[in-house]
Structure formats: structure tokens, C-alpha cells
Amino acid sequence: MKRLLICTSLLLAFAAHAKLPAPVLTDEAKAKAAEAKAKTAWAGKVDSYKLCLSMDRAAGHYFKTAAATGKSVKPALAGAPACADPGPFTYVAPVETAAK
């Protein structure tokens, strides 16, 4: 029984270390991957924009309530750039030129 258990565990260990061949990507798969990468980058920009808006709202609320309580608060980021809206997602696939 021990011998069977040892042989099975060794077989599984060798099978786990076996290398799979590298996947062959077609042009269509490469285009889909490029589009997914662009969409992920755009989603990151949208998330940053939403975070910027929420921080502006929180800072505005803080300054409003601080002024109402009589605290003299000077906005530290008066010259900060405005939040930049990334707009809707657009993707234009690059055109490949034919090699001669």
C-alpha cells in the first residue's frame, strides 16, 4: 500500500512539472487581446476619474462644514488640476501593412 502511494505521488509530481507547449495565437486572438488591453487601460482611467470626483466632493464638504463651525481652513490644493473625464471607450485596431 505504501509503495502504491509513493508511486502515485511521484507520478503526480512529475506530471505537475511537465511543460505545456506555448499557445499559438491567431491574428484574431491577437486583435482581441489588444482590444482587451485597451479596454482595461480605459477602465483604469474611468476609475481614477471617479475617485477624483469623490475626493473633490469630500474636500468640498469638509471645507463647507469647517467654515460653518468657525474654523479657518485654507484649501491646500487650490491650484490642483481638474478631474479629466476619459470619455466613452473607443478602440481603433491598428492597420497592418503588407510586407514585401
Secondary structure, DSSP 4 states (H G I P E B T S, - for coil): -HHHHHHHHHHHHHHHTPPPPPPPPPHHHHHHHHHHHHHHHHHHHHHHHHHHHHHHHHHHHHHHHHHHTT-----TTTTPPPPPP--S----PPPPPPP-
